[in-house]
Amino acid sequence: MFATIKTLIRGIDARAEERLSDTYAIELIDQKIRTGEADLTRAKQALAGLIQKSRMETRQLEAVTTRINDLTERARAALTEDRQDLAQAAATAIAELENEQAMRRRTVDMLEQRSLQLRQSVESCHRRLMDLKQGAVAARATRKAQTAHSGMARNTGPSDTLGEAEALINRVMSAEDPFEQSEILKDIETGLSHGTVADDLADAGFGAPTRSTAADVLARLALKN
């Protein structure tokens, strides 16, 4: 039972971590790129140090080789003149220099090998960083598009902002005209009181007029004249 609960907790934590990573994916990418750039800078500095050390050792090796060649020529000249004592001293010095030469040659070879390996690593890291930076540009563009799409999707859902605006416009445009409604109500009331029947009969000449007409006004004006 306890093992099952632990497994469930680990699963929940993993999903929460994934959601957090998705939310801050761009920030995490940028941080990893910065870390990679810092590592690359340190690697370049280390490579520069190796190359500098290799050059120094190469110069020392060349200097030792030059001394060996010089002492060898002098030792031959001493032997030619039968100066065994000088030739012996030169031989001793040459032997020590040859040992130093061998040691420095090994050092130079080792430094060149390490420099080559580190240079390859630096170049590989540089290429990967360039790819990451291009990927980060694409990721930012994708995230912006996703955000814009999400906003438009919200405007077609239950809280449709644009839809609500459209509905308000339709409500205003389809609202009833109070004046027109008042006139209709008057017509309805007149019809219910049968007032229109009397008007129709009076207009046809049956009974006294129920309302004044333009003809009545003109006739009255003529009589006054």
Secondary structure in CASP SS format (residue, H / E / C, confidence):
PFRMAT SS
TARGET T0000
AUTHOR 0000-0000-0000
METHOD secondary structure of the structure
MODEL  1
M C 1.00
F H 1.00
A H 1.00
T H 1.00
I H 1.00
K H 1.00
T H 1.00
L H 1.00
I H 1.00
R H 1.00
G H 1.00
I H 1.00
D H 1.00
A H 1.00
R H 1.00
A H 1.00
E H 1.00
E H 1.00
R H 1.00
L H 1.00
S H 1.00
D H 1.00
T H 1.00
Y C 1.00
A H 1.00
I H 1.00
E H 1.00
L H 1.00
I H 1.00
D H 1.00
Q H 1.00
K H 1.00
I H 1.00
R H 1.00
T H 1.00
G H 1.00
E H 1.00
A H 1.00
D H 1.00
L H 1.00
T H 1.00
R H 1.00
A H 1.00
K H 1.00
Q H 1.00
A H 1.00
L H 1.00
A H 1.00
G H 1.00
L H 1.00
I H 1.00
Q H 1.00
K H 1.00
S H 1.00
R H 1.00
M H 1.00
E H 1.00
T H 1.00
R H 1.00
Q H 1.00
L H 1.00
E H 1.00
A H 1.00
V H 1.00
T H 1.00
T H 1.00
R H 1.00
I H 1.00
N H 1.00
D H 1.00
L H 1.00
T H 1.00
E H 1.00
R H 1.00
A H 1.00
R H 1.00
A H 1.00
A H 1.00
L H 1.00
T H 1.00
E C 1.00
D C 1.00
R C 1.00
Q H 1.00
D H 1.00
L H 1.00
A H 1.00
Q H 1.00
A H 1.00
A H 1.00
A H 1.00
T H 1.00
A H 1.00
I H 1.00
A H 1.00
E H 1.00
L H 1.00
E H 1.00
N H 1.00
E H 1.00
Q H 1.00
A H 1.00
M H 1.00
R H 1.00
R H 1.00
R H 1.00
T H 1.00
V H 1.00
D H 1.00
M H 1.00
L H 1.00
E H 1.00
Q H 1.00
R H 1.00
S H 1.00
L H 1.00
Q H 1.00
L H 1.00
R H 1.00
Q H 1.00
S H 1.00
V H 1.00
E H 1.00
S H 1.00
C H 1.00
H H 1.00
R H 1.00
R H 1.00
L H 1.00
M H 1.00
D H 1.00
L H 1.00
K H 1.00
Q H 1.00
G H 1.00
A H 1.00
V H 1.00
A H 1.00
A H 1.00
R H 1.00
A H 1.00
T H 1.00
R H 1.00
K H 1.00
A H 1.00
Q H 1.00
T H 1.00
A H 1.00
H H 1.00
S H 1.00
G H 1.00
M H 1.00
A H 1.00
R H 1.00
N C 1.00
T C 1.00
G C 1.00
P C 1.00
S C 1.00
D C 1.00
T H 1.00
L H 1.00
G H 1.00
E H 1.00
A H 1.00
E H 1.00
A H 1.00
L H 1.00
I H 1.00
N H 1.00
R H 1.00
V H 1.00
M H 1.00
S C 1.00
A C 1.00
E C 1.00
D C 1.00
P H 1.00
F H 1.00
E H 1.00
Q H 1.00
S H 1.00
E H 1.00
I H 1.00
L H 1.00
K H 1.00
D H 1.00
I H 1.00
E H 1.00
T H 1.00
G H 1.00
L H 1.00
S C 1.00
H C 1.00
G H 1.00
T H 1.00
V H 1.00
A H 1.00
D H 1.00
D H 1.00
L H 1.00
A H 1.00
D H 1.00
A C 1.00
G C 1.00
F C 1.00
G C 1.00
A C 1.00
P C 1.00
T C 1.00
R C 1.00
S C 1.00
T C 1.00
A H 1.00
A H 1.00
D H 1.00
V H 1.00
L H 1.00
A H 1.00
R H 1.00
L H 1.00
A H 1.00
L H 1.00
K H 1.00
N C 1.00
END
